[in-house]
Amino acid sequence: MAKSNGNREKELKPVGIKYSKIANGQFADEVVVTLVAHSGDINMLLHDSFLDQSKKTIKAVIIDQDADKYLIGLPNETFTTGSKVWFSKSAVLT
C-alpha cells in the first residue's frame, strides 16, 4: 500500500504500459525497454519477468491521474527520469 494525502492509504492499481521497442540487456534475463511517456521516449533496464510480450506491455501501477494522463510507478528507474513517469492514457492498458 502506498500513502497519499498525508495519512490516507491508497491501493495502487496494476496496469500494463505499452512499449515501443525491446532489446537484449547485458544478462540473459534482462532487457532494455523503450516506452513512450507523455514527455517523449524513455529507456530502462528491466528484468524480463516484468514483460508481457503478447500484449507488448510491461507491468506497472497507477499512482495518480490527470484529465488525459496517468502518473505511473514503473518497476525500475529509467535512464533519464526516476521510477514515476506521466503517460498518456492511450499508452496504459487498465
Biopython code that builds the backbone (N, CA, C, O; Angstrom):
import numpy as np
from Bio.PDB.StructureBuilder import StructureBuilder

atoms = [
    (1, "MET", "N", (0.833, -1.175, 0.000)),
    (1, "MET", "CA", (0.000, 0.000, 0.000)),
    (1, "MET", "C", (0.883, 1.246, 0.000)),
    (1, "MET", "O", (1.901, 1.307, 0.690)),
    (2, "ALA", "N", (0.478, 2.216, -0.773)),
    (2, "ALA", "CA", (1.210, 3.474, -0.816)),
    (2, "ALA", "C", (0.415, 4.534, -0.069)),
    (2, "ALA", "O", (-0.815, 4.510, -0.058)),
    (3, "LYS", "N", (1.122, 5.450, 0.547)),
    (3, "LYS", "CA", (0.445, 6.521, 1.258)),
    (3, "LYS", "C", (0.281, 7.707, 0.324)),
    (3, "LYS", "O", (1.163, 8.028, -0.472)),
    (4, "SER", "N", (-0.876, 8.348, 0.444)),
    (4, "SER", "CA", (-1.095, 9.568, -0.315)),
    (4, "SER", "C", (-1.928, 10.505, 0.540)),
    (4, "SER", "O", (-2.672, 10.046, 1.407)),
    (5, "ASN", "N", (-1.819, 11.802, 0.317)),
    (5, "ASN", "CA", (-2.570, 12.803, 1.065)),
    (5, "ASN", "C", (-2.362, 12.645, 2.569)),
    (5, "ASN", "O", (-3.334, 12.535, 3.316)),
    (6, "GLY", "N", (-1.146, 12.632, 3.008)),
    (6, "GLY", "CA", (-0.872, 12.533, 4.434)),
    (6, "GLY", "C", (-1.002, 11.121, 4.945)),
    (6, "GLY", "O", (-0.174, 10.264, 4.635)),
    (7, "ASN", "N", (-2.043, 10.867, 5.734)),
    (7, "ASN", "CA", (-2.192, 9.577, 6.381)),
    (7, "ASN", "C", (-3.153, 8.629, 5.665)),
    (7, "ASN", "O", (-3.264, 7.469, 6.060)),
    (8, "ARG", "N", (-3.839, 9.083, 4.639)),
    (8, "ARG", "CA", (-4.762, 8.208, 3.924)),
    (8, "ARG", "C", (-3.990, 7.172, 3.132)),
    (8, "ARG", "O", (-2.971, 7.482, 2.515)),
    (9, "GLU", "N", (-4.475, 5.946, 3.150)),
    (9, "GLU", "CA", (-3.838, 4.882, 2.382)),
    (9, "GLU", "C", (-4.595, 4.700, 1.074)),
    (9, "GLU", "O", (-5.824, 4.769, 1.047)),
    (10, "LYS", "N", (-3.872, 4.470, 0.004)),
    (10, "LYS", "CA", (-4.461, 4.311, -1.317)),
    (10, "LYS", "C", (-3.888, 3.050, -1.941)),
    (10, "LYS", "O", (-2.672, 2.858, -1.962)),
    (11, "GLU", "N", (-4.760, 2.195, -2.446)),
    (11, "GLU", "CA", (-4.292, 0.975, -3.096)),
    (11, "GLU", "C", (-3.901, 1.295, -4.537)),
    (11, "GLU", "O", (-4.635, 1.986, -5.244)),
    (12, "LEU", "N", (-2.747, 0.795, -4.969)),
    (12, "LEU", "CA", (-2.249, 1.047, -6.311)),
    (12, "LEU", "C", (-2.833, 0.026, -7.275)),
    (12, "LEU", "O", (-2.903, -1.164, -6.968)),
    (13, "LYS", "N", (-3.254, 0.503, -8.449)),
    (13, "LYS", "CA", (-3.876, -0.361, -9.441)),
    (13, "LYS", "C", (-2.836, -0.876, -10.433)),
    (13, "LYS", "O", (-2.165, -0.073, -11.080)),
    (14, "PRO", "N", (-2.684, -2.210, -10.571)),
    (14, "PRO", "CA", (-1.741, -2.750, -11.556)),
    (14, "PRO", "C", (-2.248, -2.524, -12.983)),
    (14, "PRO", "O", (-3.437, -2.672, -13.264)),
    (15, "VAL", "N", (-1.328, -2.165, -13.872)),
    (15, "VAL", "CA", (-1.649, -1.901, -15.280)),
    (15, "VAL", "C", (-0.515, -2.386, -16.171)),
    (15, "VAL", "O", (0.538, -2.796, -15.684)),
    (16, "GLY", "N", (-0.735, -2.337, -17.462)),
    (16, "GLY", "CA", (0.303, -2.599, -18.446)),
    (16, "GLY", "C", (0.630, -1.310, -19.185)),
    (16, "GLY", "O", (-0.276, -0.575, -19.579)),
    (17, "ILE", "N", (1.906, -1.031, -19.377)),
    (17, "ILE", "CA", (2.362, 0.150, -20.120)),
    (17, "ILE", "C", (2.922, -0.338, -21.444)),
    (17, "ILE", "O", (3.811, -1.189, -21.479)),
    (18, "LYS", "N", (2.393, 0.209, -22.535)),
    (18, "LYS", "CA", (2.860, -0.208, -23.860)),
    (18, "LYS", "C", (4.309, 0.201, -24.074)),
    (18, "LYS", "O", (4.714, 1.315, -23.741)),
    (19, "TYR", "N", (5.086, -0.730, -24.640)),
    (19, "TYR", "CA", (6.461, -0.387, -25.013)),
    (19, "TYR", "C", (6.556, -0.326, -26.535)),
    (19, "TYR", "O", (5.794, -0.980, -27.248)),
    (20, "SER", "N", (7.514, 0.478, -27.019)),
    (20, "SER", "CA", (7.684, 0.604, -28.469)),
    (20, "SER", "C", (8.819, -0.266, -28.989)),
    (20, "SER", "O", (8.861, -0.599, -30.173)),
    (21, "LYS", "N", (9.760, -0.641, -28.081)),
    (21, "LYS", "CA", (10.904, -1.444, -28.518)),
    (21, "LYS", "C", (11.512, -2.147, -27.316)),
    (21, "LYS", "O", (11.520, -1.612, -26.207)),
    (22, "ILE", "N", (12.026, -3.363, -27.548)),
    (22, "ILE", "CA", (12.834, -4.041, -26.534)),
    (22, "ILE", "C", (14.109, -4.547, -27.197)),
    (22, "ILE", "O", (14.130, -4.850, -28.390)),
    (23, "ALA", "N", (15.156, -4.631, -26.408)),
    (23, "ALA", "CA", (16.439, -5.164, -26.871)),
    (23, "ALA", "C", (17.030, -5.989, -25.738)),
    (23, "ALA", "O", (16.669, -5.802, -24.576)),
    (24, "ASN", "N", (17.921, -6.884, -26.067)),
    (24, "ASN", "CA", (18.585, -7.696, -25.053)),
    (24, "ASN", "C", (19.451, -6.828, -24.167)),
    (24, "ASN", "O", (20.091, -5.884, -24.631)),
    (25, "GLY", "N", (19.464, -7.158, -22.885)),
    (25, "GLY", "CA", (20.338, -6.483, -21.936)),
    (25, "GLY", "C", (21.662, -7.214, -21.843)),
    (25, "GLY", "O", (21.965, -8.081, -22.663)),
    (26, "GLN", "N", (22.442, -6.861, -20.846)),
    (26, "GLN", "CA", (23.748, -7.483, -20.656)),
    (26, "GLN", "C", (23.607, -8.929, -20.187)),
    (26, "GLN", "O", (24.424, -9.779, -20.541)),
    (27, "PHE", "N", (22.574, -9.209, -19.391)),
    (27, "PHE", "CA", (22.371, -10.544, -18.848)),
    (27, "PHE", "C", (21.195, -11.227, -19.543)),
    (27, "PHE", "O", (20.354, -10.554, -20.139)),
    (28, "ALA", "N", (21.130, -12.540, -19.472)),
    (28, "ALA", "CA", (20.114, -13.315, -20.195)),
    (28, "ALA", "C", (18.683, -12.965, -19.795)),
    (28, "ALA", "O", (17.778, -13.048, -20.624)),
    (29, "ASP", "N", (18.464, -12.576, -18.541)),
    (29, "ASP", "CA", (17.110, -12.280, -18.069)),
    (29, "ASP", "C", (16.824, -10.778, -17.991)),
    (29, "ASP", "O", (15.908, -10.357, -17.285)),
    (30, "GLU", "N", (17.598, -9.981, -18.707)),
    (30, "GLU", "CA", (17.484, -8.527, -18.658)),
    (30, "GLU", "C", (17.187, -7.980, -20.057)),
    (30, "GLU", "O", (17.724, -8.476, -21.048)),
    (31, "VAL", "N", (16.328, -6.955, -20.135)),
    (31, "VAL", "CA", (16.016, -6.310, -21.406)),
    (31, "VAL", "C", (16.109, -4.796, -21.252)),
    (31, "VAL", "O", (15.968, -4.258, -20.154)),
    (32, "VAL", "N", (16.348, -4.126, -22.365)),
    (32, "VAL", "CA", (16.270, -2.667, -22.433)),
    (32, "VAL", "C", (14.952, -2.356, -23.121)),
    (32, "VAL", "O", (14.707, -2.804, -24.241)),
    (33, "VAL", "N", (14.109, -1.592, -22.452)),
    (33, "VAL", "CA", (12.767, -1.307, -22.948)),
    (33, "VAL", "C", (12.658, 0.176, -23.275)),
    (33, "VAL", "O", (13.125, 1.020, -22.510)),
    (34, "THR", "N", (12.041, 0.493, -24.411)),
    (34, "THR", "CA", (11.731, 1.879, -24.767)),
    (34, "THR", "C", (10.239, 2.079, -24.588)),
    (34, "THR", "O", (9.426, 1.350, -25.157)),
    (35, "LEU", "N", (9.887, 3.084, -23.784)),
    (35, "LEU", "CA", (8.492, 3.439, -23.517)),
    (35, "LEU", "C", (8.224, 4.830, -24.069)),
    (35, "LEU", "O", (9.129, 5.663, -24.132)),
    (36, "VAL", "N", (6.984, 5.083, -24.469)),
    (36, "VAL", "CA", (6.607, 6.405, -24.967)),
    (36, "VAL", "C", (5.827, 7.113, -23.858)),
    (36, "VAL", "O", (4.622, 6.918, -23.704)),
    (37, "ALA", "N", (6.544, 7.942, -23.089)),
    (37, "ALA", "CA", (5.945, 8.695, -21.988)),
    (37, "ALA", "C", (5.283, 9.953, -22.532)),
    (37, "ALA", "O", (5.401, 10.270, -23.715)),
    (38, "HIS", "N", (4.587, 10.660, -21.655)),
    (38, "HIS", "CA", (3.923, 11.907, -22.036)),
    (38, "HIS", "C", (4.933, 12.933, -22.552)),
    (38, "HIS", "O", (4.610, 13.742, -23.422)),
    (39, "SER", "N", (6.157, 12.898, -22.015)),
    (39, "SER", "CA", (7.196, 13.856, -22.410)),
    (39, "SER", "C", (8.103, 13.357, -23.526)),
    (39, "SER", "O", (8.994, 14.088, -23.958)),
    (40, "GLY", "N", (7.900, 12.115, -24.011)),
    (40, "GLY", "CA", (8.734, 11.562, -25.076)),
    (40, "GLY", "C", (9.257, 10.179, -24.723)),
    (40, "GLY", "O", (8.873, 9.604, -23.705)),
    (41, "ASP", "N", (10.132, 9.648, -25.564)),
    (41, "ASP", "CA", (10.677, 8.304, -25.356)),
    (41, "ASP", "C", (11.594, 8.257, -24.140)),
    (41, "ASP", "O", (12.384, 9.170, -23.902)),
    (42, "ILE", "N", (11.470, 7.166, -23.373)),
    (42, "ILE", "CA", (12.363, 6.908, -22.256)),
    (42, "ILE", "C", (12.807, 5.455, -22.328)),
    (42, "ILE", "O", (12.096, 4.612, -22.875)),
    (43, "ASN", "N", (13.977, 5.160, -21.777)),
    (43, "ASN", "CA", (14.545, 3.809, -21.794)),
    (43, "ASN", "C", (14.853, 3.359, -20.383)),
    (43, "ASN", "O", (15.178, 4.164, -19.511)),
    (44, "MET", "N", (14.744, 2.040, -20.172)),
    (44, "MET", "CA", (15.065, 1.486, -18.869)),
    (44, "MET", "C", (15.518, 0.046, -18.994)),
    (44, "MET", "O", (15.132, -0.661, -19.925)),
    (45, "LEU", "N", (16.351, -0.389, -18.037)),
    (45, "LEU", "CA", (16.701, -1.800, -17.904)),
    (45, "LEU", "C", (15.621, -2.457, -17.066)),
    (45, "LEU", "O", (15.111, -1.868, -16.113)),
    (46, "LEU", "N", (15.278, -3.682, -17.430)),
    (46, "LEU", "CA", (14.172, -4.339, -16.753)),
    (46, "LEU", "C", (14.377, -5.842, -16.759)),
    (46, "LEU", "O", (14.839, -6.403, -17.752)),
    (47, "HIS", "N", (14.037, -6.496, -15.661)),
    (47, "HIS", "CA", (14.046, -7.958, -15.625)),
    (47, "HIS", "C", (12.930, -8.445, -16.539)),
    (47, "HIS", "O", (11.843, -7.867, -16.533)),
    (48, "ASP", "N", (13.165, -9.480, -17.315)),
    (48, "ASP", "CA", (12.172, -9.918, -18.302)),
    (48, "ASP", "C", (10.866, -10.438, -17.690)),
    (48, "ASP", "O", (9.887, -10.620, -18.414)),
    (49, "SER", "N", (10.830, -10.680, -16.382)),
    (49, "SER", "CA", (9.587, -11.113, -15.743)),
    (49, "SER", "C", (8.540, -10.000, -15.703)),
    (49, "SER", "O", (7.367, -10.273, -15.453)),
    (50, "PHE", "N", (8.944, -8.745, -15.946)),
    (50, "PHE", "CA", (8.003, -7.633, -15.987)),
    (50, "PHE", "C", (7.394, -7.424, -17.368)),
    (50, "PHE", "O", (6.563, -6.533, -17.542)),
    (51, "LEU", "N", (7.792, -8.233, -18.358)),
    (51, "LEU", "CA", (7.277, -8.104, -19.731)),
    (51, "LEU", "C", (6.057, -8.985, -19.966)),
    (51, "LEU", "O", (5.963, -10.093, -19.437)),
    (52, "ASP", "N", (5.132, -8.482, -20.759)),
    (52, "ASP", "CA", (4.065, -9.297, -21.334)),
    (52, "ASP", "C", (4.211, -9.109, -22.842)),
    (52, "ASP", "O", (3.627, -8.191, -23.417)),
    (53, "GLN", "N", (4.997, -9.986, -23.484)),
    (53, "GLN", "CA", (5.311, -9.807, -24.900)),
    (53, "GLN", "C", (4.090, -10.001, -25.793)),
    (53, "GLN", "O", (4.052, -9.448, -26.892)),
    (54, "SER", "N", (3.098, -10.765, -25.359)),
    (54, "SER", "CA", (1.899, -10.953, -26.182)),
    (54, "SER", "C", (1.091, -9.656, -26.288)),
    (54, "SER", "O", (0.445, -9.413, -27.307)),
    (55, "LYS", "N", (1.123, -8.820, -25.238)),
    (55, "LYS", "CA", (0.409, -7.537, -25.252)),
    (55, "LYS", "C", (1.333, -6.355, -25.524)),
    (55, "LYS", "O", (0.875, -5.219, -25.650)),
    (56, "LYS", "N", (2.660, -6.628, -25.615)),
    (56, "LYS", "CA", (3.678, -5.585, -25.787)),
    (56, "LYS", "C", (3.579, -4.536, -24.683)),
    (56, "LYS", "O", (3.534, -3.334, -24.944)),
    (57, "THR", "N", (3.547, -5.029, -23.426)),
    (57, "THR", "CA", (3.461, -4.151, -22.266)),
    (57, "THR", "C", (4.452, -4.585, -21.186)),
    (57, "THR", "O", (4.983, -5.695, -21.206)),
    (58, "ILE", "N", (4.679, -3.663, -20.238)),
    (58, "ILE", "CA", (5.394, -4.000, -19.014)),
    (58, "ILE", "C", (4.430, -3.809, -17.850)),
    (58, "ILE", "O", (3.461, -3.056, -17.951)),
    (59, "LYS", "N", (4.705, -4.495, -16.747)),
    (59, "LYS", "CA", (3.868, -4.387, -15.556)),
    (59, "LYS", "C", (4.249, -3.138, -14.771)),
    (59, "LYS", "O", (5.428, -2.856, -14.559)),
    (60, "ALA", "N", (3.223, -2.389, -14.340)),
    (60, "ALA", "CA", (3.437, -1.168, -13.569)),
    (60, "ALA", "C", (2.183, -0.903, -12.733)),
    (60, "ALA", "O", (1.268, -1.727, -12.706)),
    (61, "VAL", "N", (2.140, 0.245, -12.052)),
    (61, "VAL", "CA", (0.966, 0.625, -11.258)),
    (61, "VAL", "C", (0.624, 2.093, -11.488)),
    (61, "VAL", "O", (1.501, 2.916, -11.751)),
    (62, "ILE", "N", (-0.668, 2.403, -11.383)),
    (62, "ILE", "CA", (-1.120, 3.796, -11.449)),
    (62, "ILE", "C", (-0.986, 4.404, -10.060)),
    (62, "ILE", "O", (-1.477, 3.848, -9.077)),
    (63, "ILE", "N", (-0.321, 5.544, -9.991)),
    (63, "ILE", "CA", (-0.157, 6.269, -8.729)),
    (63, "ILE", "C", (-1.163, 7.407, -8.630)),
    (63, "ILE", "O", (-1.735, 7.646, -7.567)),
    (64, "ASP", "N", (-1.379, 8.116, -9.753)),
    (64, "ASP", "CA", (-2.275, 9.267, -9.781)),
    (64, "ASP", "C", (-2.747, 9.463, -11.209)),
    (64, "ASP", "O", (-2.244, 8.815, -12.126)),
    (65, "GLN", "N", (-3.706, 10.349, -11.403)),
    (65, "GLN", "CA", (-4.161, 10.631, -12.765)),
    (65, "GLN", "C", (-4.569, 12.075, -12.914)),
    (65, "GLN", "O", (-4.898, 12.760, -11.945)),
    (66, "ASP", "N", (-4.539, 12.519, -14.156)),
    (66, "ASP", "CA", (-4.971, 13.841, -14.568)),
    (66, "ASP", "C", (-6.025, 13.613, -15.638)),
    (66, "ASP", "O", (-6.383, 12.464, -15.900)),
    (67, "ALA", "N", (-6.527, 14.650, -16.256)),
    (67, "ALA", "CA", (-7.591, 14.509, -17.251)),
    (67, "ALA", "C", (-7.214, 13.572, -18.395)),
    (67, "ALA", "O", (-8.031, 12.750, -18.812)),
    (68, "ASP", "N", (-5.984, 13.684, -18.910)),
    (68, "ASP", "CA", (-5.596, 12.908, -20.088)),
    (68, "ASP", "C", (-4.359, 12.039, -19.884)),
    (68, "ASP", "O", (-3.830, 11.485, -20.848)),
    (69, "LYS", "N", (-3.887, 11.912, -18.636)),
    (69, "LYS", "CA", (-2.676, 11.129, -18.405)),
    (69, "LYS", "C", (-2.693, 10.487, -17.018)),
    (69, "LYS", "O", (-3.437, 10.894, -16.126)),
    (70, "TYR", "N", (-1.833, 9.457, -16.872)),
    (70, "TYR", "CA", (-1.644, 8.765, -15.604)),
    (70, "TYR", "C", (-0.213, 8.953, -15.127)),
    (70, "TYR", "O", (0.718, 8.973, -15.931)),
    (71, "LEU", "N", (-0.038, 9.093, -13.806)),
    (71, "LEU", "CA", (1.289, 9.023, -13.211)),
    (71, "LEU", "C", (1.520, 7.556, -12.876)),
    (71, "LEU", "O", (0.788, 6.963, -12.084)),
    (72, "ILE", "N", (2.548, 6.980, -13.491)),
    (72, "ILE", "CA", (2.798, 5.542, -13.390)),
    (72, "ILE", "C", (4.030, 5.270, -12.532)),
    (72, "ILE", "O", (5.052, 5.947, -12.645)),
    (73, "GLY", "N", (3.908, 4.268, -11.677)),
    (73, "GLY", "CA", (5.043, 3.762, -10.921)),
    (73, "GLY", "C", (5.637, 2.596, -11.689)),
    (73, "GLY", "O", (5.028, 1.532, -11.796)),
    (74, "LEU", "N", (6.823, 2.804, -12.217)),
    (74, "LEU", "CA", (7.497, 1.779, -13.021)),
    (74, "LEU", "C", (8.253, 0.816, -12.111)),
    (74, "LEU", "O", (8.588, 1.179, -10.984)),
    (75, "PRO", "N", (8.529, -0.401, -12.573)),
    (75, "PRO", "CA", (9.235, -1.381, -11.740)),
    (75, "PRO", "C", (10.729, -1.098, -11.571)),
    (75, "PRO", "O", (11.402, -1.785, -10.802)),
    (76, "ASN", "N", (11.251, -0.101, -12.276)),
    (76, "ASN", "CA", (12.661, 0.260, -12.168)),
    (76, "ASN", "C", (12.797, 1.714, -12.605)),
    (76, "ASN", "O", (11.891, 2.264, -13.231)),
    (77, "GLU", "N", (13.925, 2.337, -12.279)),
    (77, "GLU", "CA", (14.153, 3.707, -12.739)),
    (77, "GLU", "C", (14.551, 3.696, -14.209)),
    (77, "GLU", "O", (15.162, 2.743, -14.693)),
    (78, "THR", "N", (14.196, 4.769, -14.912)),
    (78, "THR", "CA", (14.608, 4.905, -16.304)),
    (78, "THR", "C", (15.999, 5.534, -16.340)),
    (78, "THR", "O", (16.527, 5.937, -15.303)),
    (79, "PHE", "N", (16.594, 5.617, -17.535)),
    (79, "PHE", "CA", (17.918, 6.219, -17.660)),
    (79, "PHE", "C", (17.889, 7.731, -17.422)),
    (79, "PHE", "O", (18.893, 8.305, -16.997)),
    (80, "THR", "N", (16.755, 8.383, -17.688)),
    (80, "THR", "CA", (16.692, 9.844, -17.623)),
    (80, "THR", "C", (15.751, 10.387, -16.563)),
    (80, "THR", "O", (15.823, 11.569, -16.228)),
    (81, "THR", "N", (14.876, 9.559, -16.032)),
    (81, "THR", "CA", (13.926, 10.006, -15.001)),
    (81, "THR", "C", (13.970, 9.017, -13.853)),
    (81, "THR", "O", (14.751, 8.066, -13.869)),
    (82, "GLY", "N", (13.146, 9.241, -12.878)),
    (82, "GLY", "CA", (13.026, 8.290, -11.776)),
    (82, "GLY", "C", (12.092, 7.157, -12.168)),
    (82, "GLY", "O", (11.952, 6.830, -13.346)),
    (83, "SER", "N", (11.460, 6.568, -11.174)),
    (83, "SER", "CA", (10.561, 5.446, -11.433)),
    (83, "SER", "C", (9.101, 5.872, -11.533)),
    (83, "SER", "O", (8.227, 5.029, -11.732)),
    (84, "LYS", "N", (8.821, 7.175, -11.396)),
    (84, "LYS", "CA", (7.460, 7.705, -11.541)),
    (84, "LYS", "C", (7.428, 8.616, -12.757)),
    (84, "LYS", "O", (8.147, 9.614, -12.818)),
    (85, "VAL", "N", (6.578, 8.261, -13.737)),
    (85, "VAL", "CA", (6.561, 8.968, -15.016)),
    (85, "VAL", "C", (5.113, 9.138, -15.473)),
    (85, "VAL", "O", (4.282, 8.254, -15.266)),
    (86, "TRP", "N", (4.819, 10.276, -16.091)),
    (86, "TRP", "CA", (3.488, 10.519, -16.671)),
    (86, "TRP", "C", (3.387, 9.877, -18.049)),
    (86, "TRP", "O", (4.290, 10.018, -18.873)),
    (87, "PHE", "N", (2.275, 9.166, -18.299)),
    (87, "PHE", "CA", (1.970, 8.551, -19.592)),
    (87, "PHE", "C", (0.575, 8.968, -20.032)),
    (87, "PHE", "O", (-0.322, 9.130, -19.204)),
    (88, "SER", "N", (0.394, 9.143, -21.342)),
    (88, "SER", "CA", (-0.951, 9.429, -21.841)),
    (88, "SER", "C", (-1.818, 8.197, -21.562)),
    (88, "SER", "O", (-1.320, 7.073, -21.511)),
    (89, "LYS", "N", (-3.090, 8.425, -21.389)),
    (89, "LYS", "CA", (-3.996, 7.311, -21.062)),
    (89, "LYS", "C", (-4.019, 6.256, -22.164)),
    (89, "LYS", "O", (-4.291, 5.087, -21.890)),
    (90, "SER", "N", (-3.738, 6.648, -23.400)),
    (90, "SER", "CA", (-3.732, 5.683, -24.503)),
    (90, "SER", "C", (-2.557, 4.699, -24.430)),
    (90, "SER", "O", (-2.599, 3.646, -25.066)),
    (91, "ALA", "N", (-1.517, 5.028, -23.667)),
    (91, "ALA", "CA", (-0.344, 4.147, -23.520)),
    (91, "ALA", "C", (-0.499, 3.162, -22.365)),
    (91, "ALA", "O", (0.385, 2.341, -22.123)),
    (92, "VAL", "N", (-1.626, 3.243, -21.650)),
    (92, "VAL", "CA", (-1.822, 2.447, -20.440)),
    (92, "VAL", "C", (-2.993, 1.485, -20.654)),
    (92, "VAL", "O", (-4.098, 1.905, -20.998)),
    (93, "LEU", "N", (-2.737, 0.191, -20.446)),
    (93, "LEU", "CA", (-3.794, -0.816, -20.520)),
    (93, "LEU", "C", (-4.262, -1.101, -19.096)),
    (93, "LEU", "O", (-3.518, -1.657, -18.288)),
    (94, "THR", "N", (-5.499, -0.714, -18.799)),
    (94, "THR", "CA", (-6.029, -0.901, -17.439)),
    (94, "THR", "C", (-6.824, -2.160, -17.330)),
    (94, "THR", "O", (-7.341, -2.472, -16.258)),
]
sb = StructureBuilder()
sb.init_structure("model")
sb.init_model(0)
sb.init_chain("A")
sb.init_seg("    ")
for serial, (resi, resn, name, xyz) in enumerate(atoms, 1):
    if name == "N":
        sb.init_residue(resn, " ", resi, " ")
    sb.init_atom(name, np.array(xyz, "f"), 0.0, 1.0, " ", f" {name:<3s}", serial, name[0])
structure = sb.get_structure()
